[in-house]
Amino acid sequence: MKFEVHAAEWREPPEPKYGTSMVGALLREREEYVRRNLPDRVRQVDEQLALHGHVAGRPQRGVA
Protein backbone atom coordinates (compact mmCIF):
# COMPACT_ATOMS: atom_id res chain seq x y z
CA MET A 1 0.00 0.00 0.00
CA LYS A 2 1.41 3.39 -1.01
CA PHE A 3 0.42 6.72 0.53
CA GLU A 4 1.08 10.11 -0.99
CA VAL A 5 1.50 13.11 1.24
CA HIS A 6 0.91 16.56 -0.22
CA ALA A 7 1.84 19.80 1.42
CA ALA A 8 -1.15 21.94 2.32
CA GLU A 9 -1.76 24.66 -0.21
CA TRP A 10 -1.17 28.12 1.29
CA ARG A 11 -3.94 30.64 0.75
CA GLU A 12 -3.99 34.25 1.79
CA PRO A 13 -6.87 35.06 4.14
CA PRO A 14 -9.71 36.89 2.42
CA GLU A 15 -9.80 40.66 2.58
CA PRO A 16 -12.11 41.95 5.32
CA LYS A 17 -15.47 43.02 3.97
CA TYR A 18 -15.17 46.52 5.43
CA GLY A 19 -11.45 46.95 5.79
CA THR A 20 -9.63 47.25 9.10
CA SER A 21 -10.25 50.90 9.97
CA MET A 22 -12.47 52.34 12.70
CA VAL A 23 -15.15 52.93 10.06
CA GLY A 24 -14.89 49.29 9.07
CA ALA A 25 -15.34 48.21 12.68
CA LEU A 26 -18.36 50.46 13.06
CA LEU A 27 -19.89 49.12 9.84
CA ARG A 28 -19.49 45.55 11.10
CA GLU A 29 -21.05 46.54 14.42
CA ARG A 30 -23.92 48.28 12.61
CA GLU A 31 -24.55 45.24 10.42
CA GLU A 32 -24.97 43.09 13.53
CA TYR A 33 -27.40 45.56 15.14
CA VAL A 34 -29.47 45.63 11.95
CA ARG A 35 -29.52 41.82 11.91
CA ARG A 36 -30.65 41.78 15.55
CA ASN A 37 -33.30 44.49 14.92
CA LEU A 38 -31.87 47.05 17.38
CA PRO A 39 -32.70 50.40 15.72
CA ASP A 40 -31.57 52.55 18.67
CA ARG A 41 -28.10 51.00 18.53
CA VAL A 42 -28.03 51.41 14.73
CA ARG A 43 -28.69 55.14 15.17
CA GLN A 44 -25.89 55.41 17.73
CA VAL A 45 -23.45 53.72 15.37
CA ASP A 46 -24.65 55.97 12.51
CA GLU A 47 -23.78 59.00 14.65
CA GLN A 48 -20.28 57.63 15.23
CA LEU A 49 -19.87 56.88 11.53
CA ALA A 50 -20.76 60.48 10.72
CA LEU A 51 -18.17 61.72 13.26
CA HIS A 52 -15.56 59.63 11.43
CA GLY A 53 -16.53 61.13 8.08
CA HIS A 54 -18.47 58.18 6.70
CA VAL A 55 -21.18 59.14 4.24
CA ALA A 56 -23.92 56.51 3.90
CA GLY A 57 -24.17 55.03 0.44
CA ARG A 58 -20.67 56.07 -0.63
CA PRO A 59 -18.08 53.27 -0.76
CA GLN A 60 -15.01 53.84 1.37
CA ARG A 61 -11.59 54.13 -0.21
CA GLY A 62 -9.74 50.84 -0.24
CA VAL A 63 -12.89 48.81 0.39
CA ALA A 64 -14.32 46.67 -2.39
Secondary structure, 3 states (H helix, E strand, C coil): CCCCCCCCCCCCCCCCCCCCCHHHHHHHHHHHHHHCCCHHHHHHHHHHHHHCCCCCCCCCCCCC
